[in-house]
């Protein structure tokens, strides 16, 4: 997360509040839950945040796997419709 100041347009990371307790959990989703509970957000907010974090992690893992298996750009595979020529 980033914050912008009105006088200074450079982006700076937002640090946690100094009075916030240290996270006890090691796992990321547990840390998300712990921080949301500390902020006293609703259980539905917690569920949605955890859902989107899981979705983000899963999407990026699948995309990384797909991009590692995909052929280089510009090279088509000899499939049903293509001749296998470089496009």
C-alpha positions as CSV (number, residue, x, y, z in Angstrom):
1,X,0.0,0.0,0.0
2,X,1.2,3.5,-0.8
3,X,0.3,6.9,0.5
4,X,0.7,10.2,-1.2
5,X,1.2,13.5,0.6
6,X,-0.4,16.6,-0.8
7,X,2.9,18.6,-0.9
8,X,5.1,15.7,-1.9
9,X,3.8,13.5,-4.8
10,X,6.4,10.8,-4.4
11,X,4.9,7.5,-3.2
12,X,5.9,6.1,0.1
13,X,5.0,2.8,1.7
14,X,2.5,3.0,4.5
15,X,3.9,1.5,7.7
16,X,1.8,-0.2,10.3
17,X,0.7,1.9,13.3
18,X,3.5,2.0,16.0
19,X,1.1,0.7,18.7
20,X,0.1,-2.3,16.6
21,X,1.2,-5.6,18.2
22,X,3.6,-7.8,16.4
23,X,2.0,-10.6,14.4
24,X,2.2,-14.0,16.2
25,X,1.4,-16.1,13.1
26,X,3.9,-17.2,10.5
27,X,1.5,-18.1,7.7
28,X,0.3,-15.2,5.5
29,X,-3.4,-15.9,5.6
30,X,-3.3,-16.1,9.4
31,X,-1.4,-12.8,9.5
32,X,-4.2,-11.3,7.4
33,X,-6.8,-12.6,9.7
34,X,-4.9,-11.4,12.8
35,X,-4.5,-7.9,11.4
36,X,-8.1,-7.6,10.4
37,X,-9.3,-8.7,13.8
38,X,-6.9,-6.2,15.4
39,X,-8.6,-3.5,13.4
40,X,-12.0,-4.8,14.5
41,X,-13.3,-5.2,11.0
42,X,-16.3,-7.5,10.4
43,X,-16.1,-11.2,9.8
44,X,-17.3,-10.7,6.3
45,X,-14.5,-8.3,5.5
46,X,-12.1,-10.8,6.9
47,X,-13.5,-13.6,4.7
48,X,-13.3,-11.4,1.6
49,X,-9.7,-10.3,2.2
50,X,-8.6,-13.9,2.8
51,X,-10.5,-14.9,-0.3
52,X,-8.8,-12.3,-2.5
53,X,-5.3,-13.0,-1.1
54,X,-5.8,-16.7,-1.8
55,X,-7.1,-15.9,-5.3
56,X,-4.1,-13.6,-6.0
57,X,-1.6,-16.2,-4.9
58,X,-3.3,-19.0,-6.8
59,X,-3.6,-16.9,-10.0
60,X,0.1,-15.9,-9.9
61,X,1.2,-19.5,-9.2
62,X,-0.9,-20.8,-12.2
63,X,0.3,-18.0,-14.4
64,X,3.9,-18.6,-13.6
65,X,3.4,-22.3,-14.3
66,X,1.7,-21.5,-17.6
67,X,4.3,-19.0,-18.7
68,X,7.1,-21.5,-18.0
69,X,5.4,-24.1,-20.2
70,X,4.3,-21.8,-23.0
71,X,6.3,-21.6,-26.2
72,X,8.3,-18.4,-26.9
73,X,6.3,-15.5,-28.4
74,X,6.0,-15.6,-32.2
75,X,6.4,-19.3,-32.5
76,X,3.2,-21.2,-33.2
77,X,2.9,-24.9,-32.6
78,X,1.8,-27.1,-35.5
79,X,-1.8,-27.4,-34.4
80,X,-5.1,-28.1,-36.0
81,X,-5.3,-24.7,-37.7
82,X,-1.8,-23.5,-38.0
83,X,1.0,-24.7,-40.3
84,X,3.6,-24.3,-37.6
85,X,5.3,-21.3,-39.3
86,X,6.8,-18.5,-37.4
87,X,4.3,-15.6,-37.3
